[in-house]
Amino acid sequence: NLPWMPRVDFFTLLPDASADAVDLLGHMLALDPDDRISVSEALEHAYVRDCRDPEGEPVADHQVGIDAEEEAATSLDDWR
């Protein structure tokens, strides 16, 4: 476990970022996964809503899982 640290306001870290950008970042980086925004919700967020083409985005027909231990054991050559 990491030691407790006070939360840093994203506006302090990113003073030139728009309110929508900071809002999306906060939702994506929520520490508790239950509080974190889903990919679908993120793509509907005001910050990116006008930058996407839903008709041109493929959707997987099944859930894609990533095993972190297996991924860590995969060599760069295997990924290539």
Distance bins in CASP14 RR format, pairs under 12 A and 6 or more apart:
PFRMAT RR
TARGET T0000
AUTHOR 0000-0000-0000
RMODE 2
METHOD distances of the structure
MODEL  1
1 31 0 0 0 0 0 1 0 0 0 0 0
2 31 0 0 0 0 1 0 0 0 0 0 0
4 31 0 0 0 0 0 1 0 0 0 0 0
5 31 0 0 0 0 0 1 0 0 0 0 0
6 12 0 0 0 0 0 1 0 0 0 0 0
7 13 0 0 0 0 0 1 0 0 0 0 0
7 26 0 0 0 0 0 1 0 0 0 0 0
7 29 0 0 0 0 0 1 0 0 0 0 0
7 30 0 0 0 0 0 1 0 0 0 0 0
7 31 0 0 0 0 1 0 0 0 0 0 0
8 14 0 0 0 0 0 1 0 0 0 0 0
8 22 0 0 0 0 0 1 0 0 0 0 0
8 25 0 0 0 0 0 1 0 0 0 0 0
8 26 0 0 0 0 0 1 0 0 0 0 0
8 29 0 0 0 0 0 1 0 0 0 0 0
9 15 0 0 0 0 0 1 0 0 0 0 0
9 17 0 0 0 0 0 1 0 0 0 0 0
9 22 0 0 0 0 1 0 0 0 0 0 0
9 25 0 0 0 0 0 1 0 0 0 0 0
9 26 0 0 0 0 0 1 0 0 0 0 0
10 16 0 0 0 0 0 1 0 0 0 0 0
10 17 1 0 0 1 0 0 0 0 0 0 0
10 18 0 0 0 0 0 1 0 0 0 0 0
10 19 0 0 0 0 0 1 0 0 0 0 0
10 20 0 0 0 0 0 1 0 0 0 0 0
10 21 0 0 0 0 1 0 0 0 0 0 0
10 22 1 0 1 0 0 0 0 0 0 0 0
10 23 0 0 0 0 1 0 0 0 0 0 0
10 24 0 0 0 0 1 0 0 0 0 0 0
10 25 1 0 1 0 0 0 0 0 0 0 0
10 26 1 0 0 1 0 0 0 0 0 0 0
10 27 0 0 0 0 0 1 0 0 0 0 0
10 28 0 0 0 0 0 1 0 0 0 0 0
10 29 0 0 0 0 1 0 0 0 0 0 0
10 30 0 0 0 0 0 1 0 0 0 0 0
11 17 1 0 0 1 0 0 0 0 0 0 0
11 18 0 0 0 0 0 1 0 0 0 0 0
11 19 0 0 0 0 1 0 0 0 0 0 0
11 21 0 0 0 0 0 1 0 0 0 0 0
11 22 1 0 1 0 0 0 0 0 0 0 0
11 23 0 0 0 0 0 1 0 0 0 0 0
11 25 0 0 0 0 0 1 0 0 0 0 0
11 26 0 0 0 0 0 1 0 0 0 0 0
12 22 0 0 0 0 0 1 0 0 0 0 0
13 21 0 0 0 0 0 1 0 0 0 0 0
13 22 0 0 0 0 1 0 0 0 0 0 0
13 25 0 0 0 0 1 0 0 0 0 0 0
13 26 0 0 0 0 0 1 0 0 0 0 0
13 29 0 0 0 0 0 1 0 0 0 0 0
14 21 1 0 0 1 0 0 0 0 0 0 0
14 22 1 0 0 1 0 0 0 0 0 0 0
14 23 0 0 0 0 0 1 0 0 0 0 0
14 24 0 0 0 0 0 1 0 0 0 0 0
14 25 1 0 0 1 0 0 0 0 0 0 0
14 26 0 0 0 0 0 1 0 0 0 0 0
14 29 0 0 0 0 0 1 0 0 0 0 0
15 21 0 0 0 0 0 1 0 0 0 0 0
15 22 0 0 0 0 1 0 0 0 0 0 0
16 22 0 0 0 0 0 1 0 0 0 0 0
17 23 0 0 0 0 1 0 0 0 0 0 0
17 24 0 0 0 0 1 0 0 0 0 0 0
17 25 1 0 0 1 0 0 0 0 0 0 0
17 26 0 0 0 0 0 1 0 0 0 0 0
17 47 0 0 0 0 1 0 0 0 0 0 0
18 24 0 0 0 0 1 0 0 0 0 0 0
18 25 0 0 0 0 0 1 0 0 0 0 0
18 45 0 0 0 0 0 1 0 0 0 0 0
18 46 0 0 0 0 1 0 0 0 0 0 0
18 47 1 0 0 1 0 0 0 0 0 0 0
18 48 0 0 0 0 0 1 0 0 0 0 0
19 25 0 0 0 0 0 1 0 0 0 0 0
19 26 0 0 0 0 0 1 0 0 0 0 0
19 45 0 0 0 0 0 1 0 0 0 0 0
19 46 0 0 0 0 1 0 0 0 0 0 0
19 47 0 0 0 0 1 0 0 0 0 0 0
20 26 0 0 0 0 0 1 0 0 0 0 0
20 27 0 0 0 0 0 1 0 0 0 0 0
20 42 0 0 0 0 0 1 0 0 0 0 0
20 45 1 0 0 1 0 0 0 0 0 0 0
20 46 1 0 1 0 0 0 0 0 0 0 0
20 47 1 1 0 0 0 0 0 0 0 0 0
20 48 0 0 0 0 1 0 0 0 0 0 0
20 49 0 0 0 0 1 0 0 0 0 0 0
20 50 0 0 0 0 0 1 0 0 0 0 0
20 51 0 0 0 0 0 1 0 0 0 0 0
21 27 0 0 0 0 0 1 0 0 0 0 0
21 28 0 0 0 0 0 1 0 0 0 0 0
21 45 0 0 0 0 1 0 0 0 0 0 0
21 46 0 0 0 0 1 0 0 0 0 0 0
21 47 1 0 1 0 0 0 0 0 0 0 0
21 48 0 0 0 0 1 0 0 0 0 0 0
21 51 0 0 0 0 0 1 0 0 0 0 0
22 28 0 0 0 0 0 1 0 0 0 0 0
22 29 0 0 0 0 0 1 0 0 0 0 0
22 45 0 0 0 0 0 1 0 0 0 0 0
22 46 0 0 0 0 0 1 0 0 0 0 0
22 47 0 0 0 0 1 0 0 0 0 0 0
23 29 0 0 0 0 0 1 0 0 0 0 0
23 30 0 0 0 0 0 1 0 0 0 0 0
23 37 0 0 0 0 1 0 0 0 0 0 0
23 41 0 0 0 0 0 1 0 0 0 0 0
23 42 0 0 0 0 0 1 0 0 0 0 0
23 45 1 0 0 1 0 0 0 0 0 0 0
23 46 1 0 0 1 0 0 0 0 0 0 0
23 47 1 0 0 1 0 0 0 0 0 0 0
23 48 0 0 0 0 0 1 0 0 0 0 0
24 30 0 0 0 0 0 1 0 0 0 0 0
24 36 0 0 0 0 0 1 0 0 0 0 0
24 37 1 0 0 1 0 0 0 0 0 0 0
24 41 0 0 0 0 1 0 0 0 0 0 0
24 42 1 0 0 1 0 0 0 0 0 0 0
24 43 0 0 0 0 0 1 0 0 0 0 0
24 44 0 0 0 0 0 1 0 0 0 0 0
24 45 1 0 1 0 0 0 0 0 0 0 0
24 46 1 0 0 1 0 0 0 0 0 0 0
24 47 1 0 1 0 0 0 0 0 0 0 0
24 48 1 0 0 1 0 0 0 0 0 0 0
24 49 0 0 0 0 0 1 0 0 0 0 0
24 51 0 0 0 0 0 1 0 0 0 0 0
25 36 0 0 0 0 0 1 0 0 0 0 0
25 37 0 0 0 0 1 0 0 0 0 0 0
25 42 0 0 0 0 0 1 0 0 0 0 0
25 45 0 0 0 0 0 1 0 0 0 0 0
25 47 0 0 0 0 1 0 0 0 0 0 0
25 48 0 0 0 0 0 1 0 0 0 0 0
26 32 0 0 0 0 0 1 0 0 0 0 0
26 35 0 0 0 0 1 0 0 0 0 0 0
26 36 0 0 0 0 1 0 0 0 0 0 0
26 37 0 0 0 0 1 0 0 0 0 0 0
26 42 0 0 0 0 0 1 0 0 0 0 0
26 45 0 0 0 0 0 1 0 0 0 0 0
26 47 0 0 0 0 0 1 0 0 0 0 0
27 35 0 0 0 0 1 0 0 0 0 0 0
27 36 1 0 0 1 0 0 0 0 0 0 0
27 37 1 1 0 0 0 0 0 0 0 0 0
27 38 0 0 0 0 1 0 0 0 0 0 0
27 39 0 0 0 0 0 1 0 0 0 0 0
27 41 1 0 0 1 0 0 0 0 0 0 0
27 42 1 0 0 1 0 0 0 0 0 0 0
27 44 0 0 0 0 0 1 0 0 0 0 0
27 45 1 0 0 1 0 0 0 0 0 0 0
27 46 0 0 0 0 0 1 0 0 0 0 0
27 47 0 0 0 0 1 0 0 0 0 0 0
27 48 0 0 0 0 0 1 0 0 0 0 0
28 35 0 0 0 0 0 1 0 0 0 0 0
28 36 1 0 0 1 0 0 0 0 0 0 0
28 37 1 0 1 0 0 0 0 0 0 0 0
28 38 0 0 0 0 1 0 0 0 0 0 0
28 39 0 0 0 0 1 0 0 0 0 0 0
28 41 0 0 0 0 1 0 0 0 0 0 0
28 42 1 0 0 1 0 0 0 0 0 0 0
28 43 0 0 0 0 0 1 0 0 0 0 0
28 45 0 0 0 0 1 0 0 0 0 0 0
28 47 0 0 0 0 0 1 0 0 0 0 0
28 48 0 0 0 0 0 1 0 0 0 0 0
29 35 0 0 0 0 0 1 0 0 0 0 0
29 36 1 0 0 1 0 0 0 0 0 0 0
29 37 0 0 0 0 1 0 0 0 0 0 0
29 42 0 0 0 0 0 1 0 0 0 0 0
30 36 1 0 1 0 0 0 0 0 0 0 0
30 37 1 0 0 1 0 0 0 0 0 0 0
30 38 0 0 0 0 0 1 0 0 0 0 0
30 41 0 0 0 0 0 1 0 0 0 0 0
30 42 0 0 0 0 0 1 0 0 0 0 0
35 41 0 0 0 0 0 1 0 0 0 0 0
36 42 0 0 0 0 1 0 0 0 0 0 0
37 43 0 0 0 0 1 0 0 0 0 0 0
37 44 0 0 0 0 1 0 0 0 0 0 0
37 45 1 0 0 1 0 0 0 0 0 0 0
37 47 0 0 0 0 0 1 0 0 0 0 0
37 48 0 0 0 0 0 1 0 0 0 0 0
38 44 0 0 0 0 1 0 0 0 0 0 0
38 45 0 0 0 0 0 1 0 0 0 0 0
39 45 0 0 0 0 0 1 0 0 0 0 0
39 48 0 0 0 0 0 1 0 0 0 0 0
39 52 0 0 0 0 0 1 0 0 0 0 0
39 57 0 0 0 0 0 1 0 0 0 0 0
39 59 0 0 0 0 0 1 0 0 0 0 0
39 60 0 0 0 0 0 1 0 0 0 0 0
39 63 0 0 0 0 0 1 0 0 0 0 0
39 64 0 0 0 0 0 1 0 0 0 0 0
40 48 0 0 0 0 0 1 0 0 0 0 0
40 52 0 0 0 0 0 1 0 0 0 0 0
40 54 0 0 0 0 0 1 0 0 0 0 0
40 57 0 0 0 0 0 1 0 0 0 0 0
40 59 0 0 0 0 1 0 0 0 0 0 0
41 47 0 0 0 0 0 1 0 0 0 0 0
41 48 0 0 0 0 0 1 0 0 0 0 0
41 49 0 0 0 0 0 1 0 0 0 0 0
42 48 1 0 0 1 0 0 0 0 0 0 0
42 49 0 0 0 0 0 1 0 0 0 0 0
42 51 0 0 0 0 0 1 0 0 0 0 0
42 52 0 0 0 0 0 1 0 0 0 0 0
43 49 1 0 0 1 0 0 0 0 0 0 0
43 50 0 0 0 0 0 1 0 0 0 0 0
43 51 0 0 0 0 1 0 0 0 0 0 0
43 52 1 0 0 1 0 0 0 0 0 0 0
43 53 0 0 0 0 0 1 0 0 0 0 0
43 54 1 0 0 1 0 0 0 0 0 0 0
43 56 0 0 0 0 0 1 0 0 0 0 0
43 57 1 0 0 1 0 0 0 0 0 0 0
43 59 0 0 0 0 0 1 0 0 0 0 0
44 50 0 0 0 0 0 1 0 0 0 0 0
44 51 0 0 0 0 0 1 0 0 0 0 0
44 52 0 0 0 0 1 0 0 0 0 0 0
44 54 0 0 0 0 1 0 0 0 0 0 0
45 51 0 0 0 0 0 1 0 0 0 0 0
45 52 0 0 0 0 0 1 0 0 0 0 0
48 54 0 0 0 0 0 1 0 0 0 0 0
48 57 0 0 0 0 0 1 0 0 0 0 0
51 57 0 0 0 0 0 1 0 0 0 0 0
58 64 0 0 0 0 0 1 0 0 0 0 0
65 71 0 0 0 0 0 1 0 0 0 0 0
66 72 0 0 0 0 0 1 0 0 0 0 0
66 74 0 0 0 0 0 1 0 0 0 0 0
67 73 0 0 0 0 1 0 0 0 0 0 0
67 74 0 0 0 0 1 0 0 0 0 0 0
68 74 0 0 0 0 0 1 0 0 0 0 0
70 78 0 0 0 0 0 1 0 0 0 0 0
70 79 0 0 0 0 0 1 0 0 0 0 0
71 78 0 0 0 0 0 1 0 0 0 0 0
71 79 0 0 0 0 1 0 0 0 0 0 0
72 78 0 0 0 0 0 1 0 0 0 0 0
72 79 0 0 0 0 0 1 0 0 0 0 0
73 79 0 0 0 0 0 1 0 0 0 0 0
74 80 0 0 0 0 0 1 0 0 0 0 0
END
